[in-house]
């Protein structure tokens, strides 16, 4: 039975042609650029953004559009070849490596961590320890106490059971850090060797993981962080080389991994969710993590403002490296949101249909008839059962209609649209699903 949405005016038209995703060569410094003005960006606002970044102790800043460098700026003595630490932004790289290890059969994320680290890797009882899996390490739900004197310590005496695994979300470095030991035990290779063979060699990234106190930290140049962002934008595929073919893992990594903190995937931060939690607090904040940033943005975030943002709906990747922009927060969500107040004024609201459709296995959408003057039907095909929201905006950006949070089963669905009460003109509509946002232009003719 089709769903009728009266007076919702939709006539689908094709968006302007977009360049395909570009991937820089694996070796050398060659990297295609694109002029921000050619993208319709507000170039008169870029200087204000760079001044803001300079005031906030930034060393490197890049913005890519569909893989090409649109903005690249280095501050002070920092250069394109300078090395800097990722801090906790490197967690997201580890999540990708775990996915690759599962893909090649070295491990299962649902196996007990003790399978790879041996028994008594914690001070918990044997029963409790056996219930902690790699999945719990990836989702920050191990149940181990982050309130110990040194939450970075990975020795058994520092790893104390506090809650049932999966029942409590806490940003806890020690269980995360031990994922490198899990990977080494599972693959029989050192962490740096596995990183070099599976990721660096196939994407042109530079970098090295080093021991820093109890932590293991990735060091690289800013362009290497951008390369990793491009790999994520293209769902684990670098040009014609599929690094991570496990699309289910990619989806799980970049969508809410549990209900306790819906703004957290597998060691990735997720914008646009209904609520979020932050490190060192057991409070659930309502609303999106970074309200000024695009809702479909995923982010690798580290101490002192190490930032990698990936925005599939706009084909945009943002990299920031530097000293602490304000306070030495473990994940700089406030600064990132402030940065997006500037970026949104530059980039605007245009979308990249190429990147958005590459990023998620997008629902298939079409309209027939098109154009129309009285009524049309939107056909929506979904790969799985989904909550779907449809929003319509006029040319001034005002929301004029909504079909909110309707549940659709996998398969094809029809939404019948009557246009009798709408004026002729152009509109845009968004299909918002659990896995991202698709946006198209629409025209009504009479």
Secondary structure per residue as TSV (DSSP state, phi and psi in degrees):
chain	resnum	aa	ss	phi	psi
A	1	X	-	360.0	120.7
A	2	X	-	-69.4	151.7
A	3	X	E	-93.5	127.1
A	4	X	E	-100.1	124.3
A	5	X	E	-116.1	98.0
A	6	X	T	-68.7	143.8
A	7	X	T	61.5	24.8
A	8	X	-	-103.5	115.9
A	9	X	-	-95.1	111.8
A	10	X	-	-135.3	119.5
A	11	X	-	-133.6	114.8
A	12	X	E	-80.8	135.1
A	13	X	E	-127.7	159.1
A	14	X	-	-77.1	135.4
A	15	X	-	-71.7	157.9
A	16	X	-	-55.4	148.1
A	17	X	-	-60.8	138.8
A	18	X	-	-117.2	147.1
A	19	X	-	-68.9	144.8
A	20	X	-	-67.6	166.6
A	21	X	-	-61.2	137.8
A	22	X	-	-106.1	139.9
A	23	X	-	-123.0	123.1
A	24	X	-	-66.9	156.7
A	25	X	-	-57.3	153.8
A	26	X	S	-68.3	-29.1
A	27	X	S	-122.9	153.3
A	28	X	S	88.5	178.3
A	29	X	S	-102.5	3.5
A	30	X	-	-66.1	130.6
A	31	X	-	-155.7	121.6
A	32	X	-	-64.3	145.9
A	33	X	B	-116.8	165.5
A	34	X	-	-138.7	136.9
A	35	X	-	-73.4	126.8
A	36	X	G	-53.9	-35.1
A	37	X	G	-62.9	-34.0
A	38	X	G	-69.1	-17.8
A	39	X	G	-91.4	-1.4
A	40	X	T	81.6	14.7
A	41	X	-	-76.5	155.7
A	42	X	-	-83.8	86.4
A	43	X	G	-66.8	-22.8
A	44	X	G	-68.9	-9.5
A	45	X	G	-101.3	-5.0
A	46	X	H	-66.6	-39.4
A	47	X	H	-60.1	-37.9
A	48	X	H	-65.5	-38.6
A	49	X	H	-62.8	-46.1
A	50	X	H	-65.8	-35.7
A	51	X	H	-65.1	-42.0
A	52	X	H	-59.9	-45.0
A	53	X	H	-65.0	-38.9
A	54	X	H	-65.0	-41.0
A	55	X	H	-63.6	-25.9
A	56	X	T	-100.9	28.5
A	57	X	T	65.9	32.4
A	58	X	E	-78.3	143.9
A	59	X	E	-108.8	-38.1
A	60	X	E	-140.7	140.7
A	61	X	E	-146.2	127.2
A	62	X	E	-134.4	145.2
A	63	X	E	-130.2	123.9
A	64	X	E	-106.6	145.9
A	65	X	E	-124.8	116.5
A	66	X	T	50.1	34.9
A	67	X	T	96.4	-19.2
A	68	X	E	-90.8	146.6
A	69	X	E	-77.8	118.7
A	70	X	E	-98.0	-37.6
A	71	X	E	-136.7	131.0
A	72	X	E	-144.5	118.9
A	73	X	E	-143.0	136.0
A	74	X	E	-120.6	144.8
A	75	X	-	-113.0	143.7
A	76	X	T	64.0	-134.6
A	77	X	T	-89.5	-0.5
A	78	X	-	-70.7	139.5
A	79	X	-	-129.0	178.3
A	80	X	T	-59.0	-28.6
A	81	X	T	-97.2	-2.8
A	82	X	-	-66.6	145.8
A	83	X	-	-100.8	146.0
A	84	X	E	-150.1	161.8
A	85	X	E	-88.7	147.4
A	86	X	-	-86.8	-19.6
A	87	X	G	52.8	-137.5
A	88	X	G	-71.8	-8.9
A	89	X	G	-61.7	-24.9
A	90	X	H	-67.1	-17.7
A	91	X	H	-55.6	-38.0
A	92	X	H	-67.7	-31.2
A	93	X	H	-66.6	-42.3
A	94	X	H	-59.7	-40.8
A	95	X	H	-58.8	-40.7
A	96	X	H	-65.8	-42.2
A	97	X	H	-63.8	-37.8
A	98	X	H	-61.8	-41.1
A	99	X	H	-61.5	-38.5
A	100	X	H	-67.8	-38.9
A	101	X	H	-66.7	-36.1
A	102	X	H	-68.3	-40.1
A	103	X	H	-60.7	-40.0
A	104	X	T	-86.2	7.1
A	105	X	T	84.9	9.5
A	106	X	S	-75.5	-28.6
A	107	X	-	-154.0	170.0
A	108	X	-	-126.1	131.0
A	109	X	T	-69.0	-13.1
A	110	X	T	-96.6	3.4
A	111	X	S	-82.1	149.6
A	112	X	B	-58.3	140.7
A	113	X	T	-58.2	-32.2
A	114	X	H	-61.3	-21.1
A	115	X	H	-57.2	-32.3
A	116	X	H	-109.2	-27.7
A	117	X	H	-100.8	-9.2
A	118	X	-	84.0	167.3
A	119	X	T	-73.5	160.0
A	120	X	T	64.2	31.2
A	121	X	S	-78.2	-12.6
A	122	X	S	-121.5	178.5
A	123	X	S	-99.0	13.6
A	124	X	S	-76.5	168.0
A	125	X	-	-67.2	161.1
A	126	X	H	-58.2	-39.2
A	127	X	H	-64.0	-49.0
A	128	X	H	-61.0	-45.7
A	129	X	H	-62.1	-37.3
A	130	X	H	-67.2	-21.7
A	131	X	T	-84.8	-10.1
A	132	X	-	-85.6	123.7
A	133	X	B	-114.1	171.0
A	134	X	H	-59.5	-37.1
A	135	X	H	-56.1	-39.8
A	136	X	H	-66.4	-34.3
A	137	X	H	-67.5	-39.0
A	138	X	H	-68.5	-29.3
A	139	X	H	-103.6	2.5
A	140	X	T	62.1	38.1
A	141	X	-	-126.5	35.4
A	142	X	-	-66.5	-22.8
A	143	X	-	83.3	-4.0
A	144	X	B	-74.6	149.7
A	145	X	-	-77.8	115.8
A	146	X	T	-84.6	-1.0
A	147	X	T	-94.8	11.1
A	148	X	S	-70.1	167.0
A	149	X	S	-56.2	-39.1
A	150	X	-	-129.8	94.9
A	151	X	T	-70.7	-6.3
A	152	X	T	-88.9	-15.3
A	153	X	-	-68.6	130.2
A	154	X	-	-106.0	8.1
A	155	X	S	-74.0	149.1
A	156	X	G	-53.0	-37.9
A	157	X	G	-66.0	-18.3
A	158	X	G	-90.9	-12.0
A	159	X	-	-103.4	93.0
A	160	X	-	-111.1	130.2
A	161	X	B	-70.8	130.9
A	162	X	-	-119.5	-33.2
A	163	X	S	-146.3	163.9
A	164	X	-	-63.0	133.7
A	165	X	T	-54.2	135.1
A	166	X	T	89.5	-6.2
A	167	X	S	-102.2	-9.5
A	168	X	-	-143.5	128.1
A	169	X	-	-96.4	129.1
A	170	X	-	-151.5	130.2
A	171	X	-	-75.6	97.2
A	172	X	-	-123.9	114.3
A	173	X	H	-66.4	-40.5
A	174	X	H	-58.9	-51.5
A	175	X	H	-60.1	-35.8
A	176	X	H	-62.5	-49.8
A	177	X	H	-55.8	-35.2
A	178	X	H	-68.9	-10.7
A	179	X	H	-62.6	-29.9
A	180	X	H	-65.2	-38.4
A	181	X	H	-68.9	-36.8
A	182	X	H	-59.6	-46.9
A	183	X	H	-63.3	-40.2
A	184	X	H	-64.7	-43.2
A	185	X	H	-67.1	-38.3
A	186	X	H	-74.2	-37.2
A	187	X	H	-97.3	-17.2
A	188	X	S	73.7	16.8
A	189	X	S	-126.6	154.4
A	190	X	-	-65.5	156.1
A	191	X	H	-58.2	-44.8
A	192	X	H	-65.6	-37.6
A	193	X	H	-65.7	-44.8
A	194	X	H	-63.3	-42.5
A	195	X	H	-59.6	-45.1
A	196	X	I	-65.7	-42.1
A	197	X	I	-76.4	-38.0
A	198	X	I	-92.0	-27.4
A	199	X	I	-121.3	-54.6
A	200	X	I	-59.5	-51.5
A	201	X	H	-64.2	-25.0
A	202	X	H	-100.3	-5.7
A	203	X	H	-124.9	-9.4
A	204	X	T	81.3	9.6
A	205	X	-	-66.3	150.4
A	206	X	-	-103.7	179.6
A	207	X	-	127.5	162.0
A	208	X	E	-152.6	139.7
A	209	X	E	-87.7	128.9
A	210	X	E	-124.6	154.8
A	211	X	E	-81.0	128.0
A	212	X	E	-133.0	97.3
A	213	X	T	64.8	-127.0
A	214	X	T	-86.7	-8.3
A	215	X	E	-97.8	161.6
A	216	X	E	-117.9	122.2
A	217	X	E	-123.0	138.0
A	218	X	E	-86.8	133.3
A	219	X	E	-117.7	132.5
A	220	X	E	-162.1	179.7
A	221	X	-	-86.8	171.1
A	222	X	H	-68.0	-34.9
A	223	X	H	-65.6	-28.8
A	224	X	H	-67.1	-37.3
A	225	X	H	-63.7	-39.0
A	226	X	H	-65.4	-38.5
A	227	X	H	-60.9	-42.5
A	228	X	H	-64.2	-39.4
A	229	X	H	-60.2	-39.7
A	230	X	H	-65.7	-37.9
A	231	X	H	-61.5	-41.1
A	232	X	H	-69.2	-40.5
A	233	X	H	-57.5	-34.9
A	234	X	T	-97.9	23.3
A	235	X	T	60.0	40.6
A	236	X	T	85.8	13.6
A	237	X	E	-117.6	127.0
A	238	X	E	-105.8	107.6
A	239	X	T	54.4	-114.6
A	240	X	T	-99.3	7.8
A	241	X	E	-105.4	111.9
A	242	X	E	-86.4	105.3
A	243	X	S	-77.8	-43.5
A	244	X	-	-125.4	98.0
A	245	X	-	-85.9	-7.9
A	246	X	-	-77.6	85.6
A	247	X	H	-64.6	-28.8
A	248	X	H	-64.7	-42.0
A	249	X	H	-65.4	-43.1
A	250	X	H	-58.4	-45.1
A	251	X	H	-62.2	-45.4
A	252	X	H	-65.5	-35.2
A	253	X	H	-64.5	-33.6
A	254	X	T	-112.4	19.2
A	255	X	S	-133.7	168.5
A	256	X	-	-54.4	123.6
A	257	X	-	-88.1	-18.3
A	258	X	S	-159.4	167.4
A	259	X	S	-89.3	-11.7
A	260	X	S	-67.4	-46.2
A	261	X	S	-129.7	90.3
A	262	X	T	-65.3	-10.9
A	263	X	T	-92.0	22.0
A	264	X	B	-136.2	127.9
A	265	X	-	-98.9	-130.0
A	266	X	S	-94.2	88.2
A	267	X	S	61.2	22.9
A	268	X	-	-121.5	142.7
A	269	X	E	-91.0	140.6
A	270	X	E	-121.5	127.9
A	271	X	S	-89.7	170.0
A	272	X	S	75.5	14.4
A	273	X	-	-92.9	173.2
A	274	X	S	-74.8	-20.5
A	275	X	E	-162.8	166.7
A	276	X	E	-152.5	157.6
A	277	X	-	-120.0	160.2
A	278	X	-	-126.3	161.7
A	279	X	T	-58.0	146.7
A	280	X	T	67.2	16.3
A	281	X	-	-140.0	146.2
A	282	X	-	-109.7	35.7
A	283	X	-	-110.3	137.0
A	284	X	-	-98.7	116.2
A	285	X	E	-89.7	134.3
A	286	X	E	-76.6	152.0
A	287	X	S	92.8	177.6
A	288	X	-	-73.7	155.9
A	289	X	S	-62.3	-43.7
A	290	X	S	-134.0	90.1
A	291	X	T	-63.9	-23.0
A	292	X	T	-87.1	-8.4
A	293	X	S	-92.6	158.9
A	294	X	-	-57.6	140.7
A	295	X	T	-66.0	-23.4
A	296	X	T	-91.7	8.3
A	297	X	-	-70.3	137.3
A	298	X	E	-114.2	150.0
A	299	X	E	-142.0	139.0
A	300	X	E	-100.8	118.5
A	301	X	E	-125.1	137.0
A	302	X	E	-136.4	165.5
A	303	X	T	-53.6	146.1
A	304	X	T	64.7	24.9
A	305	X	T	79.9	35.5
A	306	X	E	-85.2	116.5
A	307	X	E	-133.6	132.6
A	308	X	E	-128.9	114.7
A	309	X	E	-109.0	135.3
A	310	X	E	-123.8	120.8
A	311	X	E	-121.8	93.6
A	312	X	G	-62.8	-36.7
A	313	X	G	-65.2	-21.0
A	314	X	G	-114.8	-0.6
A	315	X	T	63.5	28.4
A	316	X	E	-111.5	138.3
A	317	X	E	-124.1	132.8
A	318	X	E	-123.5	131.3
A	319	X	E	-122.7	132.8
A	320	X	E	-135.6	126.9
A	321	X	E	-124.3	148.1
A	322	X	E	164.6	-169.7
A	323	X	S	-79.5	175.7
A	324	X	-	-59.0	125.0
A	325	X	S	-75.3	-24.6
A	326	X	S	-146.4	-85.7
A	327	X	S	-109.1	163.6
A	328	X	-	-82.0	56.8
A	329	X	-	-68.1	148.3
A	330	X	S	-64.4	-38.7
A	331	X	S	-134.9	122.2
A	332	X	-	-91.4	72.7
A	333	X	H	-72.9	-37.3
A	334	X	H	-66.1	-47.6
A	335	X	H	-61.8	-42.3
A	336	X	H	-59.7	-40.9
A	337	X	H	-65.9	-40.1
A	338	X	H	-62.7	-40.8
A	339	X	H	-60.8	-37.0
A	340	X	H	-73.4	-19.5
A	341	X	H	-63.9	-36.2
A	342	X	H	-75.5	-45.9
A	343	X	H	-62.4	-39.5
A	344	X	H	-62.8	-34.4
A	345	X	H	-70.4	-22.1
A	346	X	H	-88.9	-49.5
A	347	X	H	-79.1	-32.8
A	348	X	T	76.2	-156.7
A	349	X	T	-108.5	2.8
A	350	X	-	-64.2	152.5
A	351	X	-	-116.6	160.1
A	352	X	-	-110.7	100.9
A	353	X	H	-65.7	-30.6
A	354	X	H	-60.9	-53.6
A	355	X	H	-66.4	-40.4
A	356	X	H	-61.9	-40.7
A	357	X	H	-77.3	-27.8
A	358	X	H	-69.6	-36.2
A	359	X	H	-68.8	-46.7
A	360	X	T	-117.1	148.5
A	361	X	T	-66.2	88.0
A	362	X	-	-69.5	147.5
A	363	X	-	-58.5	140.8
A	364	X	E	-79.6	132.6
A	365	X	E	-128.8	135.5
A	366	X	E	-154.5	166.2
A	367	X	E	-128.6	143.4
A	368	X	E	-152.2	131.9
A	369	X	S	-74.9	166.3
A	370	X	S	-155.1	117.7
A	371	X	S	-76.3	175.4
A	372	X	-	-149.6	164.3
A	373	X	S	-123.8	-18.4
A	374	X	S	-116.3	-47.5
A	375	X	E	-159.4	155.4
A	376	X	E	-149.1	173.0
A	377	X	E	-127.0	126.7
A	378	X	E	-88.3	128.9
A	379	X	E	-106.5	124.6
A	380	X	E	-124.5	119.1
A	381	X	E	-108.2	127.0
A	382	X	E	-116.4	139.8
A	383	X	S	-76.8	-16.9
A	384	X	S	-156.3	172.4
A	385	X	-	-63.7	129.4
A	386	X	E	-143.0	148.8
A	387	X	E	-84.8	127.7
A	388	X	E	-124.6	134.1
A	389	X	E	-117.9	133.0
A	390	X	E	-112.9	124.6
A	391	X	E	-124.8	144.6
A	392	X	E	-124.4	136.0
A	393	X	E	-126.5	144.9
A	394	X	-	-85.0	-175.2
A	395	X	T	-68.5	-16.4
A	396	X	T	-93.0	3.7
A	397	X	S	84.1	9.3
A	398	X	-	-82.9	136.6
A	399	X	E	-75.2	121.8
A	400	X	E	-112.7	-12.9
A	401	X	E	-161.9	150.3
A	402	X	E	-146.2	136.3
A	403	X	E	-114.9	100.5
A	404	X	E	-93.7	128.7
A	405	X	E	48.5	48.4
A	406	X	E	-88.6	140.7
A	407	X	E	-90.2	125.4
A	408	X	E	-120.4	140.4
A	409	X	-	-78.2	165.1
A	410	X	S	-60.2	143.3
A	411	X	E	122.5	-167.5
A	412	X	E	-94.9	138.6
A	413	X	E	-130.9	155.0
A	414	X	E	-123.4	134.8
A	415	X	E	-118.9	110.7
A	416	X	E	-83.5	134.2
A	417	X	E	-122.6	126.5
A	418	X	E	-101.2	134.6
A	419	X	-	-113.6	17.2
A	420	X	T	-66.0	-27.7
A	421	X	T	-105.3	17.8
A	422	X	S	-114.7	142.8
A	423	X	-	-77.2	153.3
A	424	X	S	-60.5	149.6
A	425	X	E	150.0	-175.0
A	426	X	E	-101.4	139.4
A	427	X	E	-134.0	170.0
A	428	X	E	-132.1	149.3
A	429	X	E	-131.8	151.6
A	430	X	E	-117.3	133.6
A	431	X	E	-104.4	114.4
A	432	X	E	-109.3	119.9
A	433	X	E	-119.4	178.9
A	434	X	T	-61.1	-23.9
A	435	X	T	-108.0	4.3
A	436	X	E	148.7	-173.2
A	437	X	E	-126.1	133.4
A	438	X	E	-111.6	140.5
A	439	X	E	-134.1	137.0
A	440	X	E	-138.6	161.0
A	441	X	E	-92.4	155.6
A	442	X	E	-143.2	149.7
A	443	X	E	-134.8	138.9
A	444	X	E	-111.7	131.8
A	445	X	-	-124.7	144.4
A	446	X	-	-139.5	360.0
